[in-house]
Amino acid sequence: MGIKILHTADWHLDAAFASFSDDRRSVLRREQRKLPGKIAEICRQERCDLVLLAGDVFDGKPSRDAVEAVRQGLKECGVPVFVSPGNHDFCGVGSPWLEENWPENVTVFKGNLESAIIPELDCRVYGAGYQSMDCAGLLENFRAEGPEKYQLAVLHGDPVTARAPYCPITAAEIRDSGLDYLALGHIHKGGSLQAGKTLCVWPGCPMGRGWDETGEKGVCITTLEEAAQTRFYPLNGIWFYDLEADVSDGAETVLDRMLPAADPENYYRVTLTGTAQTDVDALHRRYVGVNNLFLRDRTVPGEDLWEDVGADTFRGVYFGMLKDQVEADPSAVLAAEISRKILSGREVVLP
């Protein structure tokens, strides 16, 4: 019989959302507090056997509402839950992991690497909790040697940055760990690597916090049988989109293709580029149904391609030749446009 695991991390409840208005900040925090309930529902629907929660559940000192949401959500999972606190929710003075009473199904790893056994699953789970904002590598010289069939670990660690201050983990350490599955947190964009028999996975954050955490977010569902297999499970919620639009041929035409007619929840930041005269206020009025739309105008004014023609200069001769060519072949105007951009020190993107 195999094991089914729900693996999640980096909820960052009560994040600052400093770049947004007070109203938007409140909405985003309320949406975050739905995460524990959503994850409990997935756990039940997927009939998972346990939950691995790999740190940064909170973002600093949490509100009472955030703590209660986590307590209730973890209880509603109805299966063993193992938590390894990270750098944003480390086990220091005032930590809810130390001072709160957690449900009976929840095990919080509060110090150095230790393990817990789930006899009915023939499984051992290793974990550790940060004591401060940084943490030395926890898998150095580690080897899982329990007699249980399944050897797991849940840690808040960095498998991609050598000598990182947040529990750096190397591929060699993963390979030599003797683990079947290593559940990590800390990296907000999901990924995985296979090292020897060990599958190492980091699910990313289940909800973005800004323009550097865009697109689909979720959790991982992992099955352990003869080998570990994992799949991404997307969560419904607020997403962030960071887009770029060349509006040289008309902003409305491009944005109509890029933006939904209406979207009251998701966040869109569109950087407008190209050669154009752009009325940003008019565009906001046109897309009033996209509640959280941020437009950045990086366009440049249009130029007279032929302003130098007739001048007794290199440019005058060069653009005069191009203008004569355009009269015979209109497509040659592209050469004049590219030349203007180069002479103005602007980026050239070839069609």
C-alpha positions in Angstrom: 0.0 0.0 0.0 1.3 3.4 -0.9 1.1 6.8 0.7 -0.5 10.0 -0.6 0.9 13.3 0.5 -0.3 16.9 0.3 2.8 19.1 0.2 2.6 22.8 0.6 4.7 25.8 1.8 5.2 29.5 1.9 1.7 30.7 2.7 3.1 34.0 4.2 -0.1 34.9 5.9 -0.4 38.6 6.8 2.3 39.5 4.3 2.9 43.3 4.1 1.7 43.8 0.5 3.5 47.2 0.9 3.2 48.3 -2.7 -0.6 48.2 -2.6 -3.3 50.6 -1.2 -4.8 49.9 2.2 -8.0 48.6 0.6 -6.2 46.2 -1.7 -4.0 45.1 1.1 -7.0 44.1 3.2 -8.5 42.2 0.3 -5.2 40.3 -0.4 -4.8 39.4 3.3 -8.4 38.1 3.5 -7.7 36.0 0.4 -4.6 34.6 2.0 -6.5 33.5 5.1 -8.7 31.3 2.9 -5.6 29.1 2.1 -5.8 26.8 5.1 -9.4 26.0 4.4 -8.8 25.4 0.7 -5.9 23.1 1.4 -7.9 21.2 4.0 -10.6 20.7 1.4 -8.1 19.4 -1.2 -6.6 17.1 1.4 -10.0 15.5 2.0 -11.0 15.4 -1.7 -7.7 13.8 -2.7 -7.9 11.4 0.3 -4.3 12.2 1.3 -2.7 10.3 4.2 -0.6 13.2 5.6 0.3 16.8 5.0 3.9 18.2 4.8 4.0 22.0 5.5 7.4 23.3 4.7 7.6 26.6 6.5 6.9 30.3 6.1 3.3 29.7 7.0 3.2 33.2 8.6 5.0 36.4 7.6 6.4 37.6 10.8 4.1 38.1 13.8 0.7 37.0 12.7 -2.7 38.4 13.6 -5.1 36.3 15.7 -7.3 35.8 12.7 -4.4 34.3 10.8 -3.5 31.9 13.6 -7.0 30.8 14.0 -7.4 30.2 10.3 -4.3 28.0 10.3 -5.4 26.1 13.4 -8.8 25.3 12.0 -7.5 24.4 8.5 -4.9 22.0 9.8 -7.4 20.4 12.1 -9.9 19.9 9.2 -7.2 18.1 7.2 -8.1 15.1 9.4 -4.7 13.4 8.9 -1.2 13.8 10.4 0.3 17.3 9.6 4.0 17.9 9.9 5.3 21.5 10.1 8.9 22.7 9.7 9.0 26.5 10.5 11.1 28.6 8.2 12.9 32.0 8.2 9.7 34.1 8.2 8.0 32.1 11.0 11.0 30.8 12.9 10.7 29.4 16.5 11.7 32.5 18.5 10.1 34.6 21.2 6.5 35.1 20.5 6.3 32.4 17.8 2.8 30.9 17.4 4.6 27.5 16.8 5.9 27.7 20.4 3.1 29.6 22.2 -0.1 28.2 20.7 -1.8 24.9 21.3 -2.1 23.1 18.0 -4.5 20.3 17.2 -3.6 16.7 18.1 -3.0 15.8 14.5 -0.3 18.5 14.1 3.4 17.9 14.8 5.6 21.0 14.7 9.3 20.5 14.5 10.7 23.2 16.8 14.5 22.6 16.8 17.2 20.4 15.4 16.5 17.6 13.0 14.3 15.0 14.6 11.7 12.4 13.4 8.2 11.2 14.1 6.8 7.8 13.2 3.4 7.0 11.7 3.1 3.2 12.4 -0.1 2.7 10.4 1.6 4.1 7.3 5.0 2.4 7.9 6.5 5.8 7.6 9.0 8.1 9.3 9.0 11.8 8.9 12.1 14.0 9.6 11.9 17.7 10.1 13.5 20.7 11.8 12.5 24.3 12.8 14.5 27.5 12.2 15.6 29.2 15.4 16.3 32.5 13.7 16.1 34.1 10.3 18.9 32.0 8.9 19.8 28.3 9.2 22.8 26.2 8.4 22.4 23.2 6.1 20.4 20.5 7.8 21.1 17.6 5.5 24.9 17.7 5.8 26.1 14.2 6.8 22.4 13.2 7.3 21.3 9.6 6.5 17.8 8.3 7.1 18.2 4.8 8.6 14.8 4.0 10.2 13.3 0.6 9.6 10.1 2.0 8.2 9.3 1.4 4.5 8.9 5.1 3.7 11.4 7.7 4.8 10.3 11.4 4.3 11.6 14.8 5.4 10.0 18.2 5.4 12.4 21.2 5.6 12.5 24.9 4.7 15.6 24.9 2.5 17.3 26.2 -0.6 18.3 23.6 -3.2 19.2 26.1 -5.9 21.6 28.6 -4.3 25.0 27.4 -3.1 26.0 28.7 0.3 22.5 30.3 0.8 21.8 31.5 4.4 18.5 29.5 4.4 19.4 25.9 4.9 21.4 25.2 1.7 20.9 21.7 0.3 23.0 20.1 -2.4 22.1 17.4 -4.9 24.7 15.2 -3.4 23.1 15.5 0.1 19.7 14.7 -1.4 21.2 11.6 -3.2 22.9 10.4 0.0 20.0 11.1 2.4 18.3 7.7 2.1 15.0 9.6 1.8 12.2 8.6 -0.5 10.8 12.1 -0.6 12.2 15.5 0.5 9.5 18.2 0.8 11.0 21.7 0.7 9.7 25.2 1.1 11.4 28.6 0.6 11.5 28.8 -3.2 8.3 30.5 -4.4 8.4 29.1 -7.9 7.7 25.4 -7.9 10.3 22.9 -9.0 11.8 19.5 -8.4 14.9 17.3 -8.9 15.6 13.6 -8.7 18.9 12.7 -7.0 19.4 9.0 -6.7 16.3 7.4 -5.4 15.2 10.6 -3.6 12.6 12.9 -5.2 13.0 16.5 -3.9 10.1 18.9 -4.6 9.3 22.5 -3.7 5.7 23.4 -4.6 6.1 27.2 -4.7 3.8 29.6 -2.9 0.0 28.9 -3.1 -0.8 32.6 -3.7 1.4 35.3 -5.2 2.2 38.5 -3.3 3.1 40.8 -6.2 4.5 41.2 -9.7 7.5 38.8 -9.0 5.1 35.9 -8.2 2.9 35.7 -11.2 0.6 33.1 -12.8 -0.8 29.9 -11.5 0.0 28.8 -7.9 -0.9 25.8 -5.9 0.3 22.7 -4.0 1.7 19.3 -4.8 0.1 15.9 -4.4 2.7 13.2 -4.1 2.2 9.4 -4.2 4.8 7.0 -2.8 4.6 3.5 -4.0 7.6 1.8 -5.6 8.8 5.3 -6.5 7.7 8.8 -5.7 5.6 10.7 -8.2 4.2 14.2 -7.8 1.7 16.4 -9.6 0.9 20.1 -9.3 -2.6 21.0 -8.0 -3.6 24.6 -8.8 -5.6 26.7 -6.4 -8.3 29.0 -7.4 -7.7 32.5 -6.1 -6.1 35.8 -6.9 -3.4 35.7 -9.5 -0.9 38.3 -10.6 0.0 39.0 -14.2 3.0 41.1 -15.3 2.7 41.8 -19.0 4.2 43.9 -21.7 2.5 45.4 -24.7 3.9 47.2 -27.8 1.2 49.7 -28.6 2.8 51.3 -31.6 -0.1 50.2 -33.8 -2.8 51.2 -31.2 -3.1 50.5 -27.5 -6.8 49.5 -27.6 -6.3 46.9 -30.2 -3.4 45.2 -28.3 -5.0 45.5 -24.9 -8.3 44.1 -26.1 -6.5 40.9 -27.0 -4.5 40.8 -23.8 -7.0 41.7 -21.1 -10.4 40.2 -20.1 -13.5 42.3 -20.6 -13.9 42.2 -16.8 -12.0 40.8 -13.9 -12.8 42.0 -10.4 -10.2 39.9 -8.6 -6.9 39.3 -10.4 -4.1 41.8 -10.7 -2.7 43.0 -14.0 0.4 45.2 -14.6 0.9 46.1 -18.2 4.0 48.0 -19.3 3.2 49.9 -22.5 6.1 50.1 -25.0 6.6 51.2 -28.5 6.2 54.5 -30.4 2.9 56.1 -29.4 1.1 58.9 -27.7 -0.7 57.1 -24.9 -3.6 58.4 -22.8 -3.3 56.2 -19.7 -6.4 57.7 -18.0 -8.5 57.0 -21.1 -7.3 53.4 -21.1 -8.2 52.9 -17.4 -11.7 54.2 -18.2 -12.0 51.7 -21.1 -11.0 48.8 -18.9 -12.9 49.8 -15.9 -14.2 46.2 -15.4 -10.6 45.1 -14.7 -10.5 46.3 -11.1 -6.8 45.8 -10.4 -5.2 47.2 -13.5 -1.9 49.0 -13.4 -0.6 50.6 -16.6 3.1 51.8 -16.9 3.7 54.1 -19.8 7.1 53.4 -21.3 6.2 54.5 -24.8 8.2 57.2 -26.7 6.7 59.9 -28.9 6.5 59.3 -32.6 9.3 60.7 -34.8 9.4 62.2 -38.3 11.4 59.6 -40.2 12.3 62.1 -42.8 13.2 65.2 -40.8 16.9 65.1 -41.9 16.1 64.7 -45.6 17.7 67.6 -47.6 20.3 68.4 -44.9 23.9 68.4 -46.0 24.8 65.7 -43.5 25.3 62.0 -43.4 21.8 61.5 -41.9 20.4 63.8 -44.6 21.9 61.8 -47.4 21.2 58.4 -45.8 17.5 59.1 -45.1 17.1 60.7 -48.5 18.2 57.5 -50.1 15.8 55.5 -47.9 12.9 57.8 -48.8 13.6 57.3 -52.5 13.6 53.6 -51.9 10.3 53.7 -50.0 8.6 55.4 -52.9 9.5 52.3 -55.0 9.0 49.7 -52.2 6.9 50.8 -49.2 8.1 47.9 -47.0 11.5 49.6 -47.0 10.1 52.0 -44.4 11.1 49.4 -41.8 14.8 50.1 -42.5 14.1 53.8 -41.7 12.3 53.0 -38.5 15.0 50.7 -37.3 17.7 53.2 -38.2 15.9 55.9 -36.2 15.7 53.7 -33.1 19.4 52.8 -33.4 20.4 56.4 -33.7 18.2 57.3 -30.7 19.8 54.6 -28.6 16.6 52.6 -28.3 16.2 48.9 -28.2 15.4 47.3 -31.6 13.2 44.2 -31.7 13.1 42.7 -35.2 9.7 41.5 -36.4 
